[in-house]
Amino acid sequence: MADLPWSGDACSLVDAYRRKDLSPTEALEAALAALDGSSLNAVSHVDAEAARAQAAVADTSLPFGGVPAGVKELETVAGWPYTEASLVFADRVADEDSTQVRRLRAAGAVLCAQTTASEFGGINCTRTKLHGVTGNPWDPGRTPGGSSGGSAAAVAGGLLPVASGSDGGGSIRIPAGFCGLFGLKSTFGRIPKGPHALQPPLTVVLGCLSRSVRDTARWFDACNGYDARDTLSLPRVEGWERELGTFDLAGKRAVVSVDLGVAVVEPRVAALVVEAAEALVAACHLARVDLAVELPHGGIEWALSNLVGLAGTLGERYPACADDLTPEIQLGMNMASHHYDLGTAAAAELFRVEVNEQMADVFDRADFVFAATNPDVAFAAEGPMPTTVGDVDLIATYGFERAVGNNGALTIPANLTGNPAVSIPVGTVDGLPVGLQVIGRHHEEQLLLDLALAAERLHPWPLTAPGAPL
């Protein structure tokens, strides 16, 4: 009987099953015990009995056969709460699985826990009126990020080998960066959304938080491919895990731009990112390109446009439900109600076009863009969103709008343009993880995975936080 949850990656757990070193039931019971004893507040619902039934009959010949897995609470699992991390929907229950969940089940995953998220995926820390504050396993007083913070905390905290995530502005990469995990934000449409998914604002993609590159490759093997319920989903691509390490990266062109021209990055974080990027450029024999990247700064119009979908979700409940929303969502809805009009919508679309044009110009001359994932290490778990970086007072220096937007400024561009991007663990500052973000060309996720695999082999990262499980 396993006394502790599995501390390796998900792929090695399946290998252990196949060697008969332990059983899916043993691994599940250890995970359930760890979830029950954890103080991280990484999960909002545990479906122990259904998971036990799945584990008892798990087919370990499948890619994730018998692996205990978490599902982010913004995604539907039939019979589980579907709150979207909001008091407004505290009593709502999902009546069907999402497309990604159905494919995970088919791949043998044992879905045992729902992981916490920020309300409606709206901010970069995981703190809600419904579930409270989620802690980072590297330092429970710090945030694991958002909106996939619970998934990151559970995986880095040693509670679950892998968990689902979604990324509409950095919500996979930001938690991966804060928690020392690997995270891939795919080309838009790679894993189908839905069923019944709203398409706008055309930025959200699905994926996972994982301990290794191969786990993420296996996840995409299981989940990618067109589905008619998402008309913008992409055709299936085979061989994500099988082809890891087979692509020739030599001569590919790389730009190192820590701040992408849109963010203020803490100097020690910047130095670590540059060091890691240069080491990877050398190890993979990439061609370094000297190119200044100056992406446009995001306007408030774009943030307001993202709230249109939320207005539809809340429907007639708003504004009566305003007091049930977290302060950031309240503020956003109030601003949208008073300031969103056709001019704002037009400005948001013009901003998207401007970002896309400038990103395309960069990729005319480069194959990879290296940057920081986050402007600093994880901030306080309960918030607020920081408006200082190092010695720089962002409000005084740049104004309120840019100060508030600094926390997601590095990750949002790839969502606006649909480019794939990864966050790779590259070390720590003050004992907290730092992520290297690499943005790639559309549809070239497998090159990013090979680059990340090279980084993983060059400087292996700890699969869980020190002292995990907590």
Secondary structure, DSSP 8 states (H G I E B T S, - for coil): --SS---S-HHHHHHHHHTTSS-HHHHHHHHHHHHHH-SS--EEEE-HHHHHHHHHT--TTSTTTT-EEEEETTS--TTSB--TT-GGGTT-B-SS--HHHHHHHHTT-EEEEEE---GGG-SSS-EETTTEE--BTTBTTB---SSSHHHHHHHHTTS-SEEEEEESSSTTHHHHHHHT-EEEE-STTSS---SS---TTS--EEEEEESSHHHHHHHHHHH-S-BTTBTT-------TTTTTT-S--TT-EEEE-TTTTT----HHHHHHHHHHHHHHHHHTT-EE-----------HHHHHHHHHHHHHHHGGGTTTTGGGS-HHHHHHHHHHHHH-SHHHHHHHHHHHHHHHHHHHHHHTT-SEEEEESSSSS--BTT-----EETTEEHHHHH-HHHHHHGGGTTTHHHHHH---EEEEEEEEETTEEEEEEEEE-TT-HHHHHHHHHHHHHHS---SS-TT---
